[in-house]
Amino acid sequence: QVQLVESGGGLVQPGGSLTLSCAASGTIFSIIVMGWYRQAPGKEREFVTHITSGGSTNYADSVKGRFTISRDNAKNTVYLQMNSLKPEDTAVYYCNAIVMTGVGSPQYRYWGQGTQVTVSS
């Protein structure tokens, strides 16, 4: 079993900044990818960003240049620094990870419970 716990959500004014974190715990051999999705009310969950074990990153066009993902492999933790926040960034942000629990084991996808980010004046 692998658990992902997000933190750092909250209320911020447009143009402000916020940093999210996600810590993975449990039986972990390796984390292939960690990243973030988000879901606004009435909308489908969408990809935001992810980072691979090798450090490669991808970003959705909507957040490129404003959000930065980083990792601390020793702590099995990923961070999302969000700058120049817009009202349309308001959503529940979900941590996601593809994890191997043992050598040669299958790769499974895990989700956190989500943390609310609200951008409003």
C-alpha positions in Angstrom: 0.0 0.0 0.0 1.2 3.5 -0.9 -0.2 6.7 0.4 0.1 10.2 -1.1 -0.6 13.1 1.2 -0.9 16.6 -0.2 -0.5 19.8 1.7 -0.2 23.5 1.2 -3.5 24.4 -0.4 -5.5 27.5 0.6 -6.8 30.8 -0.4 -4.7 33.3 -2.4 -5.3 36.5 -4.3 -4.9 36.7 -8.0 -1.2 37.2 -8.9 -0.2 35.6 -5.7 1.9 32.4 -5.0 1.3 29.2 -3.3 3.4 26.0 -2.9 2.0 22.5 -2.6 3.7 19.4 -1.4 3.0 15.8 -1.8 4.7 13.1 0.3 4.5 9.4 -0.6 4.8 6.8 2.0 4.4 3.1 2.4 6.1 0.2 0.6 8.0 2.0 -2.1 10.9 0.6 -4.1 10.9 3.4 -6.7 8.7 6.2 -7.9 8.7 6.4 -11.6 6.7 9.6 -12.0 5.2 12.1 -9.6 3.0 14.9 -10.6 -0.2 16.9 -10.2 -3.7 16.9 -11.7 -6.4 19.3 -10.9 -10.2 19.3 -11.1 -12.4 22.4 -11.1 -16.1 22.2 -10.2 -18.1 20.8 -13.1 -15.0 20.0 -15.1 -12.9 17.0 -15.8 -9.7 16.3 -14.1 -6.8 17.6 -16.1 -3.1 17.2 -16.2 -1.0 19.9 -14.7 2.6 18.7 -14.5 4.8 15.8 -13.7 8.4 15.0 -13.0 10.1 11.7 -13.8 12.7 9.8 -11.7 15.3 11.2 -14.1 14.2 14.8 -13.5 12.3 15.4 -16.8 9.3 17.6 -16.5 6.2 18.3 -18.4 3.7 21.1 -18.0 0.2 21.8 -19.3 0.2 24.8 -21.5 -2.1 26.6 -19.2 0.5 26.7 -16.4 3.7 26.7 -18.3 5.9 29.6 -17.1 4.0 30.1 -13.9 4.2 26.7 -12.2 7.4 24.8 -11.3 7.5 21.2 -10.2 10.5 19.8 -8.2 11.3 16.7 -6.2 13.1 15.4 -3.3 13.7 11.7 -4.0 15.2 11.0 -0.6 11.9 12.1 1.0 9.7 10.7 -1.7 8.2 14.2 -2.0 7.2 16.4 -4.9 6.5 20.2 -4.7 4.5 22.5 -6.9 5.4 26.1 -6.8 2.6 28.2 -8.3 3.2 31.8 -9.2 1.1 34.4 -10.9 -2.0 32.6 -9.9 -5.3 33.2 -11.7 -8.9 32.6 -10.7 -9.0 29.8 -13.3 -6.3 28.0 -11.4 -9.0 27.4 -8.7 -9.4 23.6 -8.3 -8.7 20.6 -6.2 -5.2 19.6 -6.8 -4.4 15.9 -6.7 -1.0 14.4 -6.3 -0.3 11.4 -8.6 2.5 8.9 -8.6 3.4 5.8 -10.5 5.1 3.5 -8.0 7.0 0.2 -7.9 6.6 -1.5 -4.5 9.4 -4.0 -5.1 12.0 -5.0 -7.6 10.4 -6.3 -10.7 6.9 -5.5 -9.4 4.3 -3.9 -11.6 3.9 -0.2 -11.8 0.8 1.1 -10.2 -0.8 4.5 -10.2 -1.7 6.1 -6.9 -3.7 9.3 -6.1 -3.8 11.6 -3.1 -7.0 12.9 -1.5 -6.5 16.3 -3.0 -5.9 19.8 -1.6 -8.1 22.8 -2.4 -6.5 25.8 -4.1 -8.7 28.9 -4.3 -7.6 32.0 -6.2 -10.0 34.8 -5.5 -10.0 38.5 -4.5 
